C-alpha cells in the first residue's frame, strides 16, 4: 500500500514557491524499498454459535494499522481466506480489526467482529523484540464476535471522571466522578453482588502492564459491591433502567461546580470512612467495600486521568475471599511487594478502557473485553464525559446502546454529563 502525505499549501511568492517545491520533493510517496510487507491472519472466534462459519467471508473485515509515531493510518480489507498483506514503513504500530453483519436470529440486530494486536515495533528487517532480536513480519489474531443478548446485559453507559470548572473562576475540581450502569437488554437483571471498579495499572500513561496477556488481572486498591437488601429481596434493574454510582464525593455539587451535578441523588456511592477527604450526603446508599489492598491514601480509588472501568460478578465470593493466596498477587514486572486483588477476565460483564491520550501504549483490559479505548479528545477538567452511542430504539421505547466490545466505536466523547439520577 502506498502512503501519501498532504503537501504544504503553495504560496504565490517566488521564494515560498521554491520552498514548497523542496517540501514536495521531501514528502514523496513511500517507496517499496522503504517498506516491509506485514501479514495479518484472522482466526475464527470461539463463540461460533453466533455465526455460520461455513459461509463466513473474512473479506467483511477491515484492518486498521496506526503508526503511533507519526499518526499515519493504513487500512485494508482482508482476503476471503482471512489474511491481509500491507506494506508498512518503520514505526510503532497498533492494530485494530473490525467488521459487522446482520445477526442471523434477529435481522434488526447486528453481529460485530473485532480484535486487536499488541503494539509492535517494526523496522526494515522485521518486528523488533524487546531484546533487540528480529522476528518475522506477521501476526495472527483470534477474532471476537459480539451479537445477540448476553446472559447479563448490563453496560457502562456513561463515565464522568476528568472533572471540570469550579463555580469560582480559575479553579477546577475533579471529585464529582460517577459511573452509570444501564440494562441494555430485554429482561430484568438482579444487581445484588455487582462489583464496580477499575483495573491496574491505575493510569494508561505508565510504561507497561505487568499482568498483560494473563487470564487474570489486577483491580485497583478496593473492591466495592452492591450489597444485598436488608429484607433480602433482590434488587432488580429493568430493561432501559440505570443506576448511577458516585466514585468520589456523593454530594450536591450545585453552587460548587459549573456542571452542578446532584450526586446526592446517586443510587450508590463507592465510599468508605477511610476516605476522609471524600464526602457523602446523608441518605446516600453505600456500596460494600469487600477487599482493600495497597491502600493509596484517603482520596478514593478512581483515576481522574484514565480509568479502566469494569463491572463484574465473582461466582463464589466466600471461596474467593478465603483464598487470598490465589486471588492476590504482586505486579510480575515490578520489584514492589505491594499486593493487588486479582479477578478472572471471564467474570467481567462490561469494561471501558479510557486512555489519557491516544498515544498511550498501556492497555489494562484484555482485547476480549475492550478491543481499543476511548478518551476525552478535548482534554480533562472541561466538564465532559464519555457516553455510549445509541444503536436503535426498540418497539417498547427502550434504547439499545452500541456494545461491540470496542469503545473506539461504541462511545461518543466530550459530551456534557447527563446521569440518570434517583428522582425520589
C-alpha positions in Angstrom: 0.0 0.0 0.0 1.3 3.5 -0.9 1.1 6.2 1.7 0.8 9.8 0.6 1.1 12.8 2.9 -0.6 16.1 2.4 1.8 18.7 0.9 2.1 22.3 2.2 -0.1 24.9 0.6 1.8 26.5 -2.3 2.2 30.3 -1.9 2.4 32.8 -4.6 5.6 34.5 -3.9 8.7 33.2 -5.7 10.7 32.4 -2.6 8.0 30.5 -0.9 7.2 28.6 -4.1 10.7 27.3 -4.2 10.4 26.3 -0.6 7.1 24.4 -1.3 8.7 22.6 -4.2 11.5 21.5 -1.9 9.0 20.2 0.6 7.1 18.3 -2.1 10.3 16.6 -3.1 11.0 15.7 0.5 7.4 14.4 1.2 7.4 11.9 -1.7 5.2 8.7 -1.5 6.8 5.9 0.4 8.7 3.6 -2.0 8.8 -0.2 -1.8 12.4 -0.1 -0.6 11.4 1.8 2.4 8.6 -0.5 3.5 8.2 -4.0 4.9 5.3 -6.3 4.0 3.3 -7.2 7.1 1.0 -10.2 7.1 -2.0 -10.4 9.4 -4.1 -13.6 9.7 -7.5 -13.7 11.4 -8.7 -16.8 13.3 -12.4 -17.7 13.9 -13.8 -16.6 17.3 -14.6 -19.2 19.9 -18.3 -18.3 20.2 -19.1 -19.8 16.8 -22.8 -20.4 17.7 -23.4 -16.8 16.7 -22.2 -17.4 13.1 -22.2 -19.9 10.3 -18.5 -20.1 9.5 -19.0 -22.5 6.6 -20.4 -19.4 4.8 -18.4 -16.7 6.6 -16.5 -14.4 4.3 -13.5 -12.8 6.0 -13.5 -10.0 3.4 -16.1 -8.2 5.5 -13.2 -7.4 7.9 -11.1 -4.3 7.8 -7.6 -4.0 9.3 -6.5 -0.6 10.6 -2.9 -0.2 11.5 -1.9 3.1 13.1 1.8 4.2 13.3 1.8 5.8 16.7 5.0 7.7 15.9 3.5 9.9 13.1 -0.2 9.2 13.2 -0.4 7.6 9.7 -3.2 5.0 9.4 -3.1 2.1 6.9 -6.4 0.5 6.1 -7.0 -2.6 4.1 -9.7 -5.4 3.6 -9.0 -9.0 4.4 -9.0 -11.6 1.7 -11.7 -14.3 1.9 -9.2 -16.7 3.4 -8.6 -14.5 6.4 -5.3 -12.9 5.5 -4.3 -9.4 4.6 -0.9 -8.1 3.5 0.1 -4.4 3.9 3.3 -2.6 3.1 4.4 -0.6 6.2 7.1 1.9 6.8 9.1 1.6 10.0 7.3 2.6 13.2 5.4 1.6 16.3 2.1 0.0 15.3 -1.3 -0.5 16.8 -3.7 -2.9 15.0 -7.5 -2.9 15.2 -9.8 -5.3 13.2 -13.5 -4.5 12.7 -16.4 -5.9 10.8 -20.2 -6.4 11.1 -23.1 -8.2 9.5 -26.8 -8.9 10.3 -27.5 -11.2 13.3 -28.9 -14.5 11.9 -31.6 -14.8 14.6 -32.8 -11.2 14.5 -32.5 -9.2 11.3 -32.7 -5.9 13.2 -29.7 -6.8 15.3 -26.1 -7.0 14.3 -23.1 -9.2 14.9 -19.9 -7.2 15.5 -16.4 -8.6 14.9 -13.4 -7.0 16.4 -9.9 -7.9 17.5 -6.6 -6.1 18.4 -3.0 -7.0 18.3 -0.5 -5.9 20.9 1.6 -2.9 19.7 4.8 -3.9 17.8 7.9 -2.1 16.7 8.8 -2.5 13.1 12.0 -1.7 11.1 13.0 -2.6 7.6 14.3 -6.0 8.7 11.2 -7.1 10.7 9.5 -6.9 14.0 11.8 -5.9 16.8 11.5 -7.9 20.1 12.2 -6.4 23.5 15.7 -7.9 23.5 16.5 -6.3 20.1 16.3 -9.5 18.1 14.2 -9.7 14.9 11.1 -11.9 14.3 9.1 -12.4 11.1 6.7 -9.6 9.9 3.5 -11.4 10.7 0.8 -11.7 13.4 -2.2 -14.0 13.9 -5.2 -12.9 15.9 -8.3 -14.5 17.3 -11.5 -12.7 16.4 -14.2 -11.7 18.9 -17.8 -11.9 17.9 -20.4 -9.9 19.8 -24.1 -10.3 19.0 -27.4 -11.1 20.5 -28.3 -10.5 24.1 -25.8 -11.7 26.8 -26.8 -13.5 29.9 -26.3 -10.3 31.9 -27.0 -7.4 29.5 -25.5 -4.7 31.6 -23.3 -2.0 30.1 -21.5 1.0 31.3 -23.5 3.8 29.7 -21.6 6.9 30.9 -18.3 7.7 32.7 -17.5 11.1 34.1 -14.0 11.1 35.5 -12.0 14.1 34.4 -13.6 16.9 36.4 -14.4 20.4 35.3 -14.6 24.1 36.2 -15.3 25.2 39.7 -18.0 27.8 40.2 -15.2 30.2 41.2 -13.5 31.3 38.0 -10.0 29.9 37.6 -10.5 26.9 39.8 -11.2 23.3 38.8 -12.5 20.2 40.6 -12.4 16.5 39.9 -14.3 14.9 42.7 -17.7 14.7 41.1 -16.9 11.4 39.4 -19.5 8.8 38.6 -20.2 5.6 36.6 -23.7 4.9 35.1 -24.7 1.3 34.6 -27.6 0.5 32.2 -29.7 -2.5 31.5 -29.2 -2.8 27.7 -31.3 -5.9 27.3 -34.9 -7.1 27.3 -35.0 -8.9 30.6 -34.8 -8.0 34.3 -31.3 -8.2 35.9 -30.6 -8.8 39.6 -27.8 -6.4 40.5 -27.1 -7.7 44.0 -23.4 -8.5 44.4 -22.4 -6.5 41.3 -18.9 -5.0 41.6 -17.6 -1.8 40.1 -14.0 -0.8 40.0 -11.0 -0.1 37.8 -8.2 -2.3 36.5 -4.5 -1.8 37.2 -2.2 -0.1 36.3 -4.1 2.9 37.7 -3.4 5.0 34.6 -2.7 4.4 30.9 0.4 6.6 31.0 2.6 4.1 32.7 5.3 2.3 30.6 3.9 -1.3 30.9 1.3 -3.6 32.3 2.8 -6.5 34.3 -0.4 -8.5 34.1 -0.9 -8.2 30.4 -1.6 -11.4 28.5 -2.8 -13.4 31.5 -6.2 -14.9 32.3 -6.4 -12.8 35.5 -5.6 -9.2 36.0 -5.4 -6.8 39.0 -8.1 -4.4 40.2 -7.2 -1.0 41.7 -7.0 -0.9 45.5 -10.6 -1.5 46.5 -13.4 -3.9 45.5 -16.9 -2.3 46.0 -20.0 -4.4 45.7 -23.7 -3.6 45.7 -24.9 -5.2 49.0 -28.0 -7.3 49.5 -31.1 -5.5 50.8 -31.9 -5.8 54.5 -35.1 -7.6 53.7 -33.3 -10.0 51.3 -35.5 -9.0 48.4 -33.5 -8.9 45.2 -32.5 -5.5 43.7 -34.0 -5.5 40.1 -32.8 -3.4 37.2 -35.4 -3.4 34.5 -34.7 -3.0 30.8 -34.0 0.6 30.0 -33.2 1.5 33.6 -29.9 2.8 35.1 -28.1 3.0 38.3 -25.5 5.8 39.0 -22.6 5.2 41.3 -20.6 8.0 42.8 -16.9 7.2 42.6 -15.6 10.1 44.8 -17.9 12.7 46.6 -21.6 11.8 46.8 -22.9 15.3 47.4 -24.9 18.1 45.8 -22.5 20.0 43.6 -24.9 22.8 42.7 -23.1 26.1 43.6 -19.7 24.2 43.6 -19.1 23.2 40.0 -20.4 24.6 36.8 -21.8 21.1 36.0 -23.8 21.3 39.2 -24.4 17.5 39.4 -26.8 16.3 42.1 -24.6 13.4 43.2 -26.5 13.3 46.5 -29.1 11.6 44.3 -27.0 8.7 43.1 -28.2 5.2 43.6 -25.0 4.1 45.4 -21.7 5.6 46.5 -18.4 3.7 46.4 -17.4 5.2 49.7 -15.8 4.1 52.9 -14.9 6.0 56.1 -11.2 5.6 55.4 -11.7 8.1 52.6 -11.5 11.0 54.9 -11.0 13.5 52.1 -14.3 12.4 50.5 -17.8 13.4 51.4 -21.1 11.5 51.3 -24.5 13.1 51.7 -27.0 11.7 54.3 -29.2 9.0 52.9 -27.0 8.0 50.0 -26.7 4.2 49.9 -23.2 2.9 50.3 -21.6 0.1 48.4 -19.9 -2.6 50.5 -16.1 -2.5 50.4 -15.3 -6.2 50.2 -11.5 -6.0 49.9 -8.7 -3.4 50.2 -5.1 -3.9 49.0 -2.3 -1.5 48.5 -4.2 1.4 50.2 -3.4 4.6 48.3 -4.5 7.1 50.9 -7.7 8.9 51.9 -8.7 10.1 48.4 -10.6 7.2 47.0 -9.6 4.9 44.1 -10.9 6.3 40.8 -8.4 7.8 38.4 -9.1 11.4 37.2 -6.7 10.7 34.3 -7.6 7.4 32.6 -9.6 4.8 34.5 -10.1 1.4 33.0 -13.7 0.9 34.3 -15.1 -2.6 34.9 -18.3 -4.1 36.3 -18.2 -7.8 37.3 -19.6 -10.6 39.5 -17.5 -13.1 41.4 -19.1 -16.6 41.0 -18.2 -17.9 44.5 -17.5 -14.9 46.8 -16.8 -16.8 50.1 -14.4 -19.1 48.3 -12.7 -16.1 46.7 -12.3 -14.3 50.0 -11.0 -17.4 51.8 -8.2 -17.9 49.3 -6.0 -14.7 49.3 -3.0 -16.7 48.2 -4.8 -17.4 44.9 -6.5 -14.1 44.4 -3.8 -11.7 45.5 -0.5 -11.0 43.8 2.3 -8.6 43.1 3.0 -7.0 39.7 5.0 -9.6 37.8 7.2 -6.9 36.2 7.8 -4.8 39.4 10.1 -5.2 42.4 7.4 -3.8 44.6 5.9 -6.2 47.2 2.5 -4.3 47.2 -0.3 -6.8 46.7 -3.2 -6.3 44.3 -6.5 -8.2 44.2 -7.0 -10.3 41.1 -10.0 -11.3 39.1 -10.7 -13.5 36.1 -11.3 -11.7 32.8 -14.3 -14.0 32.2 -16.0 -12.5 35.3 -16.2 -9.1 33.7 -19.7 -8.1 32.4 -18.6 -4.9 30.8 -15.5 -2.8 30.6 -14.4 0.6 29.2 -10.7 1.3 28.6 -10.1 5.1 29.0 -6.8 6.5 27.9 -5.3 9.8 28.8 -4.0 10.3 25.3 -4.3 8.4 22.0 -0.5 7.9 22.1 -0.6 5.9 25.3 0.5 2.3 25.0 -0.6 0.6 28.1 -3.9 -1.2 27.9 -5.3 -2.6 31.1 -8.3 -4.5 29.8 -7.9 -7.6 27.6 -8.9 -7.2 24.0 -11.8 -9.6 24.6 -13.3 -7.0 27.0 -12.4 -3.8 25.1 -10.6 -4.1 21.8 -9.4 -0.5 21.9 -10.1 2.6 24.1 -11.8 5.9 24.3 -10.6 9.3 25.7 -11.5 12.9 26.2 -10.3 14.4 23.0 -10.6 18.0 24.3 -8.8 17.1 27.5 -9.7 16.9 31.2 -11.2 19.5 33.6 -13.6 20.8 31.0 -16.7 19.2 32.5 -17.1 16.5 29.8 -17.9 12.8 29.9 -17.8 9.8 27.6 -21.2 8.1 26.7 -22.3 5.1 24.7 -23.8 5.8 21.3 -27.5 4.8 20.7 -27.8 1.8 18.3 -31.5 1.8 18.0 -34.9 2.3 19.8 -36.8 -0.9 20.4 -40.6 -1.0 19.8 -41.2 -0.8 23.5 -39.4 2.5 23.6 -36.2 1.3 25.4 -32.9 2.3 24.0 -30.3 -0.3 22.9 -26.8 1.2 23.1 -23.8 0.2 21.0 -22.0 -2.7 22.5 -19.3 -4.1 20.2 -16.6 -4.5 22.9 -14.7 -1.8 21.1 -15.0 1.6 22.9 -13.5 3.5 20.0 -16.7 2.6 18.1 -19.2 2.4 21.0 -18.6 5.8 22.7 -19.0 9.4 21.9 -16.6 11.7 23.7 -16.6 15.2 25.2 -20.3 15.2 25.9 -21.9 17.0 28.8 -22.6 14.7 31.8 -26.2 13.6 32.0 -26.5 10.9 34.7 -29.9 9.3 35.3 -30.2 10.0 39.0 -32.8 9.0 41.6 -35.9 11.1 41.5 -37.2 10.3 44.9 
